[in-house]
Amino acid sequence: MIGSCTAYRSEEAGHIGAMYVLPDYQGRGIGTRLMQEALAWLGTQQEITLWAAVFNPRPIAFYQRFGFVENGVLREYALHNGKILPLLQMVKRAEG
């Protein structure tokens, strides 16, 4: 496997979970295709949320290309090794 993207729905919104493409395969359109498939499956009737690492601008720019915007909600995620990962929530508004 060279990449993956999880997507799920709740009553309130659609959600993009973990998304990852191996570094050697980044920049080849794989992440774009994964995101397109996830967004197509989620639809446009509800907003879609995701969390992005604050310190990594490349994925944030990637998500912005798909219409996601920062909504100012921050949280900290504790990794299994005890380190804290600061996350920024991003939202793609519903179209319908």
N, C-alpha and C positions, 0 to 999 in steps of 0.2 A: 504494500500500500504506500502511495506517495503523498496522499492528501485525504483529508476528511472534513466534513462539516456536519454538525448536528443542528436540527431545527425541530421545534415543537410548538404546539399551540396550547394556550390556556383560554379560559373564558374571556379574559380581558384583552389579550394581545397574542401575537405570534412572537417567537423568540428564536434567535440564532444563538446556539450554544458555542461549543468549542469549534474553532476553525483553524486548520493547520495544513500547510504544504511543506514538505521537506525542503530545506534550503537549496539543494542542488536542482530542484524543479521549480523554484519560484521564478516569476517573470515569464512563464510560458503559457499563461492563460488558464492554468488549472484552477487557481483560486477564483478567477472570474466565472468559470463554468460552474464550480461548486456553489458559488453565491447565486448565480442565475437560477440554478435548479432549486435551491432552498427558497428563494423568493417566489418562484413560480408555484411551488407547493404551498407556501404560506398564504398566497393571495394578497389582495390589496384592500380587503374590507376592514381590516383591523391594523392598528399600528404594530410595528415590529421593533423589538428591542434587542440590544446586544451589549456586552461589556467588553471594553478594550483596555489594554494596559496603558496607563497614562504616559509612561516613559518611552513608548514606541510609536513615533509619528507615522511610520510607513503603513501599518494596518489602519490607523485612523484615517489617513488620506484615502486608502483603498475603500473603506466603508463609505466615506463621503461621496465617492464617485457613484455609489448606488443610491444616493439620496438620504443617507443617515446623517443626522446632525447631533451635536453634543447637546445634552439637556441639562448639564450642570450637576447631575447626581453622581456622587462619588461614593465608593465603598472600598474597604480593604478586605482582601482575600488572603487567608493564612494558608501557606503551602505546607506540605507534610514535613518539610525540613525546618519549619519554624519561621521562615522568612515571610514578610508581608508583601503582597502584590497590590499596589494601588490601581483601582479600576475606575474607568469612566463609562457611564451609561450613554449609549447613543440610540436614537429613535428614528425610525422611518415612519412618517405619518400615513394614516389610511387615506386612500384615494376615493373611497366611496362611502 
